[in-house]
């Protein structure tokens, strides 16, 4: 972008860089473009080879999303993902803070255990989770999926936040302690405001993980609280393979994630902690 | 304004002892400086007084109140950190009045107090800025302001000047001394810089390996160091030490054989056997005749004074001479110690000679 720098001085390096960026863009954007185009075609057109580039757009797939009750799946996904973000941050922030600030053998081991949960393959916990949720009558509820997603997102969030909290100088905690703050006040008034960019990053990662998660949602739901990925998969499983509808649902499923990322990204500003020390 | 009494305080981190039994009394409104080499325990002692570290054993009293187990915020102390530790997301005014906010003081009153202190520290135009928009010296003043707003009984400073450049350090040093005169609080100041210690302190506490090496006024410590450690720590350049053996002793005079090869007669009423001879660079003169012979290795002209490094058969000695010293490297010279300024130490480092009087 800039006119200075090594790329600006050497036209070949600049050309090479552009070529590389172009190739990457093709890889990233082509599938999405194909998906978007596919959602606007009829079923025959969508599967035609070579693909037709010029055609009359057909919005019937999008009408089917409403007609066939897919909006419910979107509502489920959104509720599950958002509540998962809230739960993860509410539980993960104090946990990560405590694990970085309270020292001892227990804490060292505890922080490892937190991550070790993630080392077990998902398949290992699905069956116990299924039995558990069935016995307490939570099967096929959004709450169950949200709780199940916590097992994935919470350890991740705790680890990301721990890394960040460790970089926040402990002098700040102690200064606040001398100012008369309790542990909770230190966390809420000093640490959380500084950690806002990291909390936003964690929220994004957690939202996307939860939004796109398939396996747990597939096992734990049947009809009432199906999420979008599960709904899409069920489309592909039937005899008739409605490619434009799948494409349309996929396109729509990207929109909330994009909106959420855009919203959360505004909090990711660097240098919030600058000026604290030295 | 409280007096502090520290009795038998020890502190270990796991197996590592950092404080090995500190007994210390600090008077009302006194400015006391803890000084010592890194790792001597001075910061730890300060943090134990602040309550940020729990003493392993021993007691701390503020006047008659035992505060050993009292929470940091309830001790009536305010601390200025080496790193300043300002809240980066708050303005200068918010930083300074955080303690009031936590104590439930209403906002207008908080603002009034912030403005009052800001005026004192020339921070008024900066009250609504955030720390990132301040210079190092300004941040330092905010950190001090935050301590003042709390109106503490005791001010604690943990190497507050070490992040400032030399000129600002001198300026802030003077500022803090002035502040002490204005407020009259008890202040404890930790530094590794002996110049800060000498210039600011009412009394200096020199710490060495978790123990108090000596307590006294700056000049007491400079003139009558209790041991070789204190003698070597205070003074720049540091005191010259030469290993010595007693040859004979008669009344108030001791004859010593110095490791640099010469004999010297010292007038002192030493109590124990002398093993170390000490003389400060400013108390050595280059002369035609003198008991210590050597070759000049280097000469540093500092403007107002000249440092001459003289290699003897034992150690290199430093001589502080006037600005017009004409000695050249390579010259053979004799050094004469000022008789009244000689320090004698026993083998274990204790000072054994009577106080030199100069």
Contacts between the chains, C-beta under 8 A, distances in Angstrom:
chain1	res1	chain2	res2	distance
A	169	B	83	6.1
A	169	B	85	6.8
A	171	B	81	4.9
A	171	B	82	7.9
A	171	B	83	4.8
A	171	B	85	3.7
A	172	B	85	5.3
A	172	B	87	6.7
A	174	B	52	5.2
A	174	B	72	7.8
A	174	B	79	7.8
A	174	B	81	7.5
A	174	B	85	7.1
A	175	B	79	7.4
A	175	B	81	6.3
A	175	B	85	4.0
A	175	B	86	7.9
A	175	B	87	7.6
A	175	B	146	7.8
A	176	B	87	7.5
A	176	B	98	7.0
A	177	B	52	7.2
A	177	B	72	5.4
A	177	B	73	6.5
A	178	B	50	6.7
A	178	B	52	7.6
A	178	B	72	5.2
A	178	B	73	6.0
A	178	B	77	7.0
A	178	B	78	6.6
A	178	B	79	5.5
A	178	B	99	7.8
A	179	B	73	6.8
A	179	B	98	4.7
A	179	B	99	4.0
A	179	B	102	5.8
A	179	B	146	7.8
A	179	B	150	7.4
A	180	B	73	3.8
A	180	B	99	5.5
A	180	B	102	4.4
A	180	B	103	6.1
A	181	B	73	7.7
A	181	B	98	7.7
A	181	B	102	5.5
A	185	B	102	6.6
A	189	B	98	7.8
A	190	B	87	5.8
A	193	B	89	4.3
A	194	B	88	6.1
A	194	B	89	5.9
A	271	B	132	6.8
A	272	B	88	6.4
A	272	B	89	6.4
A	273	B	88	5.1
A	274	B	88	6.2
A	274	B	131	7.9
A	274	B	132	4.6
A	275	B	86	6.4
A	275	B	88	4.8
A	275	B	130	6.3
A	275	B	131	3.3
A	275	B	132	3.3
A	275	B	133	7.4
A	275	B	134	6.8
A	275	B	139	7.0
A	276	B	83	7.7
A	276	B	84	7.6
A	276	B	85	6.7
A	276	B	86	5.7
A	276	B	87	7.1
A	276	B	88	4.1
A	276	B	131	6.5
A	277	B	83	3.6
A	277	B	84	6.1
A	277	B	85	6.3
A	277	B	86	7.8
A	278	B	83	5.9
A	278	B	84	7.1
A	278	B	136	7.3
A	278	B	163	5.3
